């Protein structure tokens, strides 16, 4: 099976920054010639004739391609949107442009060939062919095409996606991106949350609907939403997922949301980053602390998200929620709500991390499930809250149902 290249290009010279029509034609011809010389099958978005949502089809073709070529002249918005998808799909792109002015700073680390300078068009096709050959030598062949054009799924696919998400966010070594927000998230104590349907369906949620679905699912029972979605910040577009990082004051997090319905989130423990006026116990600089109310609310957010996911038409089944508290060793349980009496006991964890989990459905009692999860965590500190304590804290949230 020949290697396949997907071409990201303006469809006309007008959408390529009003480039000279003859130059535009020569560029397209040079790309086709380079593909033919290297034996690469070339496909472009306007070759897609199937019915359906075009962005989903473009995403699928990018994922199945072994190589992506992007014509960046004129900084066409569609080209750079699709280039973001290619980046998420781990496809090493070849950028083609009239000059360096066509390339924003954040893509200049990729291989680029220019044709607008004096004499550059003469050997442009040869340089593109050489770039194709060299890039293919670096880029592994598409796994989906190696499997005969489709995905061969196994019971471990949620586990694989979770590990991929951790790599994407640099939580484990080998992540392909270096977001500035990520190292602070995991440099101290942090929450790691995984929420997924009971069964694996890689295309459960249409790719073009991912952001809309996530916004419908997000939980806003307190001041900071779960997961936090910043509409003014950069969204990462993977082959079958979207992801984002955010940082504001003590709130630092990152998440990945897959078409399968899997949400993977890492979130810093605010107690490690908060100012003294926000967290009174931050006056103990040598003592790591974990807020009682904050821990409960972390569980509530995760369980409520899982309940809403279970109720979605695309899911309609049980959802597994797993919350892991990392960096617990020598961390002290502390009061963080006026609803709680000051604690005089020094309750400190000796374990480094703990995972708690629950299966939830659309009709699950979120309050009771979250309370059980956080009680399990508190036991590792030697703390058993009074019967009325957790209900008092839960009543502080902005319940809508």
Long-range contacts (C-beta under 8 A, 24 or more apart in sequence): 1-145, 2-39, 2-40, 2-41, 3-38, 3-39, 3-40, 3-41, 3-66, 3-67, 3-136, 3-141, 4-40, 4-41, 4-42, 4-43, 4-64, 4-65, 4-66, 4-67, 4-142, 4-145, 5-35, 5-40, 5-41, 5-42, 5-43, 5-65, 5-66, 5-67, 5-68, 5-69, 5-132, 6-43, 6-44, 6-61, 6-62, 6-65, 6-67, 6-68, 6-69, 6-86, 7-31, 7-42, 7-43, 7-44, 7-45, 7-68, 7-69, 7-70, 7-71, 8-44, 8-45, 8-68, 8-69, 8-70, 8-71, 8-78, 8-79, 8-82, 8-83, 8-86, 8-93, 9-44, 9-45, 9-69, 9-70, 9-71, 9-76, 9-79, 10-71, 10-73, 10-74, 10-76, 10-78, 10-79, 11-45, 11-46, 15-74, 15-76, 16-71, 16-73, 16-74, 16-76, 17-73, 17-74, 17-75, 17-76, 17-98, 17-102, 18-74, 19-73, 19-74, 19-98, 23-98, 23-115, 23-116, 23-121, 26-115, 26-121, 26-124, 27-71, 27-73, 27-96, 27-115, 27-124, 29-125, 30-115, 30-121, 30-124, 30-125, 30-128, 31-69, 31-71, 31-96, 31-125, 31-128, 33-125, 33-129, 34-125, 34-126, 34-128, 34-129, 34-132, 35-132, 37-125, 37-129, 38-129, 38-132, 38-133, 38-136, 40-66, 40-67, 40-132, 40-136, 45-82, 53-206, 53-207, 53-208, 55-207, 55-208, 56-206, 56-207, 56-208, 58-82, 58-85, 59-85, 59-89, 59-207, 59-237, 59-239, 59-240, 62-86, 62-89, 62-91, 62-239, 63-89, 63-142, 63-144, 63-239, 63-240, 64-142, 64-144, 64-145, 64-149, 65-91, 65-142, 66-136, 66-139, 66-141, 66-142, 66-145, 67-91, 67-92, 67-94, 67-132, 67-135, 67-136, 67-139, 68-92, 68-93, 68-94, 69-93, 69-94, 69-96, 69-128, 69-132, 70-94, 70-95, 70-96, 71-96, 71-97, 72-96, 72-97, 72-102, 72-103, 72-107, 72-112, 73-97, 73-98, 73-102, 73-116, 74-102, 75-102, 75-104, 80-104, 80-107, 81-237, 83-107, 84-235, 84-236, 84-237, 85-237, 85-238, 85-239, 87-236, 87-237, 88-236, 88-237, 88-238, 88-239, 88-241, 88-243, 89-238, 89-239, 90-176, 90-239, 91-139, 92-135, 92-138, 92-139, 94-128, 94-131, 94-132, 94-135, 96-128, 111-135, 151-202, 153-200, 153-202, 155-200, 157-200, 157-202, 157-260, 158-196, 158-200, 158-260, 158-262, 161-241, 161-258, 161-260, 161-262, 161-264, 162-194, 162-262, 162-264, 165-241, 165-243, 165-256, 165-258, 165-262, 165-264, 166-264, 168-236, 168-238, 168-241, 168-243, 168-256, 169-243, 169-245, 169-254, 169-255, 169-256, 169-264, 169-266, 171-266, 177-236, 179-245, 179-254, 180-245, 180-247, 181-245, 181-246, 181-247, 181-252, 181-254, 182-245, 182-254, 182-266, 184-247, 184-252, 184-268, 184-273, 185-245, 185-252, 185-253, 185-254, 185-266, 185-267, 185-268, 186-266, 186-268, 186-326, 188-268, 188-269, 188-272, 188-273, 188-288, 188-327, 189-268, 189-269, 189-271, 189-272, 189-288, 189-290, 189-325, 189-326, 189-327, 189-328, 189-331, 190-266, 190-267, 190-268, 190-269, 190-326, 190-327, 191-265, 191-266, 191-267, 191-268, 191-269, 191-298, 191-323, 191-324, 191-325, 191-326, 192-265, 192-266, 192-323, 192-324, 192-326, 193-263, 193-264, 193-265, 193-266, 193-267, 193-298, 193-302, 193-321, 193-322, 193-323, 193-324, 194-262, 194-263, 194-264, 194-265, 194-320, 194-321, 194-322, 195-262, 195-263, 195-302, 195-305, 195-306, 195-309, 195-319, 195-320, 195-321, 195-322, 196-260, 196-261, 196-262, 196-263, 196-319, 196-320, 197-260, 197-261, 197-262, 197-309, 197-310, 197-315, 197-317, 197-318, 197-319, 197-320, 198-317, 198-318, 198-319, 198-320, 198-359, 199-317, 200-260, 201-260, 201-261, 202-240, 202-259, 202-260, 203-240, 203-259, 203-260, 204-259, 204-260, 204-261, 204-314, 204-315, 205-259, 205-260, 205-261, 205-314, 206-259, 207-240, 207-259, 210-241, 210-242, 210-257, 210-259, 211-235, 211-242, 213-312, 213-314, 214-242, 214-257, 214-263, 216-308, 217-305, 217-308, 217-309, 217-312, 218-305, 219-300, 219-301, 219-304, 219-305, 219-308, 220-398, 221-297, 221-300, 221-301, 221-304, 221-397, 221-398, 221-399, 222-297, 222-301, 222-397, 222-398, 224-251, 226-265, 226-301, 226-302, 226-304, 226-305, 227-253, 227-255, 227-257, 227-263, 227-265, 227-305, 228-253, 228-255, 249-273, 249-274, 249-275, 249-278, 250-274, 250-275, 250-278, 250-279, 261-309, 261-312, 261-314, 261-315, 261-319, 263-305, 263-309, 267-298, 269-294, 269-325, 269-327, 270-294, 271-334, 271-336, 272-327, 279-336, 280-336, 281-334, 281-335, 281-336, 284-332, 287-332, 288-327, 288-330, 288-331, 288-332, 289-331, 289-332, 289-333, 289-334, 290-325, 290-328, 290-331, 290-332, 290-333, 290-334, 290-349, 290-381, 291-334, 291-335, 291-336, 291-337, 292-333, 292-334, 292-335, 292-336, 292-337, 292-340, 292-378, 292-383, 292-385, 292-393, 293-336, 293-337, 293-339, 293-340, 293-393, 293-396, 294-336, 295-325, 295-374, 295-377, 295-378, 296-370, 296-371, 296-374, 296-390, 296-393, 296-394, 297-393, 297-397, 298-323, 299-323, 299-356, 299-370, 299-371, 299-373, 299-374, 299-377, 300-366, 300-367, 300-370, 300-394, 300-397, 302-370, 303-358, 303-360, 303-364, 303-366, 303-369, 303-370, 303-373, 304-366, 304-370, 306-358, 306-360, 306-364, 307-360, 307-361, 307-362, 307-364, 307-366, 308-362, 310-360, 310-361, 310-362, 310-364, 311-362, 316-362, 317-361, 318-359, 318-360, 318-361, 319-359, 319-360, 319-361, 320-357, 320-358, 320-359, 321-357, 321-358, 321-359, 321-360, 322-355, 322-356, 322-357, 323-355, 323-356, 323-357, 323-373, 324-353, 324-354, 324-355, 324-356, 325-353, 325-354, 325-377, 326-352, 326-353, 327-352, 327-353, 328-352, 328-353, 328-354, 328-380, 333-378, 333-381, 333-383, 337-393, 337-396, 339-389, 339-392, 339-393, 339-396, 340-389, 340-393, 347-381, 347-382, 347-383, 348-381, 349-380, 349-381, 350-380, 351-380, 354-380, 367-391, 367-394, 370-394
